[in-house]
Amino acid sequence: MPKQVIIPPGTGTPIAPFVPGTLADGVVYVSGTLPFDKDNNVVHPGDPAAQARHVLETIQGVITAAGGTMADVTFNSIFITDWANYAAVNAVYAEFFPGDKPARYCIQCGLVKPDALVEIATIAHVGTKG
């Protein structure tokens, strides 16, 4: 099955050569998602919980556009700029994964824009589309 590019309605142009998501053989690969508006401005500066919510809502939009739900998420890679934000990000994260949790890891690192506090990349298994 060839891959299918997933670009939800209202998505802005990425700041680098990538797409929001790719669907191949029933698996959605969601690119690293930052707390950007459609013009690539960081939203909610200084608020890790609000940024995490924005990121997860954006990811949810990609997965929905691919025919899935957040319950289909199997793996997340989480990047935060400061361990002091870990609890706030986790509190919001738990709202999006209330049942069985996906596997994940979390690391502290620098992100592409200084005001961005969190980035998440996701893999979801949504089945085959036909």
C-alpha positions as CSV (number, residue, x, y, z in Angstrom):
1,M,0.0,0.0,0.0
2,P,1.5,3.4,-0.9
3,K,1.8,6.0,1.8
4,Q,-0.8,8.7,2.1
5,V,0.1,12.2,3.3
6,I,-2.2,13.5,6.1
7,I,-2.8,17.2,6.3
8,P,-5.8,18.2,8.4
9,P,-7.9,21.2,7.2
10,G,-6.6,24.5,8.5
11,T,-3.0,23.3,8.9
12,G,-0.3,25.9,8.3
13,T,2.8,25.4,6.1
14,P,5.5,23.5,8.1
15,I,8.7,25.4,9.0
16,A,10.8,22.6,7.5
17,P,10.4,20.0,4.7
18,F,7.8,17.6,6.3
19,V,4.1,16.9,6.5
20,P,2.0,16.7,9.7
21,G,1.4,13.0,9.2
22,T,1.8,10.0,6.9
23,L,-0.4,6.9,6.8
24,A,1.1,3.6,5.5
25,D,-0.3,0.1,6.0
26,G,-2.7,1.3,8.7
27,V,-0.1,3.1,10.7
28,V,-0.1,6.9,11.2
29,Y,3.2,8.5,11.8
30,V,2.7,12.0,13.2
31,S,5.6,14.4,12.8
32,G,7.1,16.1,15.9
33,T,4.3,18.5,16.8
34,L,5.1,21.9,18.4
35,P,2.7,24.4,20.0
36,F,2.4,26.4,16.8
37,D,-0.6,28.3,15.3
38,K,-1.2,28.1,11.6
39,D,1.4,30.9,11.0
40,N,4.1,28.9,13.0
41,N,3.9,31.3,16.0
42,V,4.3,29.7,19.4
43,V,1.0,29.7,21.3
44,H,0.7,30.1,25.1
45,P,4.3,31.2,25.9
46,G,5.4,30.2,29.3
47,D,2.5,27.8,29.9
48,P,3.6,24.1,29.5
49,A,0.1,22.7,30.2
50,A,-1.6,24.9,27.6
51,Q,1.2,24.1,25.1
52,A,0.8,20.4,25.7
53,R,-3.0,20.6,25.2
54,H,-2.4,22.5,21.9
55,V,0.1,19.9,20.8
56,L,-2.1,17.0,21.7
57,E,-5.2,18.6,20.0
58,T,-3.1,19.1,16.9
59,I,-2.0,15.4,17.0
60,Q,-5.6,14.4,17.5
61,G,-6.5,16.3,14.4
62,V,-3.9,14.4,12.3
63,I,-5.0,11.0,13.6
64,T,-8.7,11.9,13.1
65,A,-8.0,13.0,9.5
66,A,-6.3,9.6,9.0
67,G,-9.5,7.8,10.3
68,G,-8.4,7.0,13.8
69,T,-8.8,8.2,17.4
70,M,-6.4,8.8,20.3
71,A,-7.2,5.3,21.5
72,D,-5.3,4.1,18.4
73,V,-2.0,5.7,19.6
74,T,0.6,3.2,20.4
75,F,3.7,5.3,21.0
76,N,4.7,8.9,21.8
77,S,8.1,10.6,21.9
78,I,7.9,13.6,24.2
79,F,10.5,16.4,24.3
80,I,10.4,19.1,27.0
81,T,12.8,21.9,27.5
82,D,12.7,21.8,31.4
83,W,12.0,19.0,33.8
84,A,10.1,21.5,35.9
85,N,7.4,21.3,33.3
86,Y,7.1,17.5,33.4
87,A,4.2,17.3,35.9
88,A,2.1,19.9,33.9
89,V,2.7,18.1,30.6
90,N,1.8,14.7,32.2
91,A,-1.4,16.1,33.7
92,V,-2.7,17.2,30.3
93,Y,-1.3,14.1,28.6
94,A,-3.3,11.9,31.0
95,E,-6.6,13.6,29.8
96,F,-5.9,12.5,26.2
97,F,-5.1,8.9,27.2
98,P,-7.6,8.0,30.0
99,G,-7.7,4.3,29.4
100,D,-4.8,2.1,28.3
101,K,-1.7,4.3,27.9
102,P,0.6,4.2,24.9
103,A,4.3,3.4,25.3
104,R,6.4,6.5,25.4
105,Y,9.6,8.2,26.4
106,C,10.4,11.7,27.5
107,I,13.6,13.7,27.2
108,Q,14.7,17.2,28.1
109,C,16.2,19.1,25.2
110,G,16.2,22.3,23.2
111,L,13.5,22.9,20.7
112,V,13.4,24.8,17.4
113,K,11.9,27.9,18.9
114,P,12.9,29.2,22.4
115,D,9.3,29.8,23.5
116,A,8.2,26.2,22.7
117,L,8.2,24.1,25.8
118,V,7.0,20.7,24.5
119,E,7.1,18.7,21.3
120,I,5.4,15.3,20.8
121,A,5.8,12.8,17.9
122,T,3.2,10.0,17.7
123,I,2.6,6.6,16.1
124,A,-1.0,5.3,15.9
125,H,-2.3,2.0,14.4
126,V,-5.7,2.9,12.8
127,G,-6.1,-0.2,10.6
128,T,-6.2,-0.3,6.9
129,K,-8.1,2.2,4.7
130,G,-9.5,0.9,1.6
